[in-house]
Amino acid sequence: MKKFSRVEKAFYFSIAITALVLAISVVYMQTQLLQVQSDLTTVNSQIEEKKTELDDAKQEVNELIRSERLTGIADSQDLQLNNENIRSAE
């Protein structure tokens, strides 16, 4: 069996260390990727919740400015409804 010289031992050792570092780096990067994907899913979920809240608020505004409702309120207070003064929030 052939004995390895110091240079060969150093070379093989550096290859082994490099392979180990690369393996650890791959595992670390995959873990980070999974964390980022999880965070992205959470943020997308929050965005959808906010969109739903916004849609609900818009629906409520539309219900509150219905002309029948406003006419009823004006009549109950003995007021006259002026449609030019009614605005819709965007």
C-alpha positions in Angstrom: 0.0 0.0 0.0 1.3 3.4 -1.0 1.8 6.0 1.6 0.6 9.5 0.8 2.9 12.5 0.9 2.1 15.6 3.0 0.9 17.4 -0.1 -1.5 14.6 -1.0 -2.8 14.4 2.5 -3.4 18.1 2.6 -5.1 18.0 -0.8 -7.4 15.2 0.2 -8.1 16.8 3.6 -9.0 20.1 1.9 -11.4 18.2 -0.5 -13.1 16.5 2.4 -13.4 19.8 4.3 -14.8 21.5 1.2 -17.3 18.8 0.7 -18.4 19.0 4.3 -18.8 22.8 4.1 -20.8 22.5 0.9 -23.1 19.9 2.5 -23.7 22.1 5.5 -24.2 25.1 3.3 -26.8 23.3 1.2 -28.8 22.2 4.3 -28.6 25.7 5.7 -29.8 27.3 2.5 -32.7 24.9 2.2 -33.7 25.7 5.8 -33.6 29.4 5.0 -35.6 28.9 1.9 -38.3 27.0 3.8 -38.4 29.8 6.4 -38.8 32.4 3.7 -41.5 30.4 2.0 -43.3 30.1 5.3 -43.0 33.9 5.9 -44.3 34.5 2.3 -47.3 32.3 3.0 -48.1 34.2 6.2 -47.8 37.6 4.5 -50.0 36.4 1.6 -52.6 35.2 4.1 -52.5 38.6 5.9 -52.9 40.4 2.6 -56.0 38.3 1.7 -57.5 39.1 5.2 -56.9 42.8 4.6 -58.5 42.6 1.2 -61.5 40.9 2.7 -61.7 43.6 5.4 -61.5 46.3 2.7 -64.2 44.7 0.6 -66.4 44.4 3.7 -65.8 48.1 4.5 -66.7 49.1 1.0 -69.9 47.0 1.1 -70.8 48.7 4.4 -70.2 52.1 3.0 -72.4 51.3 0.0 -75.1 50.1 2.3 -74.9 53.2 4.4 -75.2 55.6 1.4 -78.1 53.7 -0.2 -80.6 56.4 -1.4 -83.5 54.6 0.3 -81.7 54.7 3.6 -80.7 58.3 3.3 -84.3 59.2 2.2 -85.7 57.4 5.2 -83.3 59.2 7.6 -84.1 62.6 6.0 -87.8 62.0 6.2 -87.6 60.9 9.9 -85.8 64.1 10.7 -88.1 66.3 8.6 -85.2 67.2 6.3 -84.9 67.4 2.5 -82.5 65.1 0.7 -80.1 66.9 -1.7 -78.4 64.3 -3.9 -75.7 66.8 -5.0 -74.3 66.7 -1.4 -74.0 62.9 -1.4 -70.5 61.5 -2.2 -69.2 58.0 -2.3 -65.8 57.2 -0.8 -63.4 55.4 -3.1 
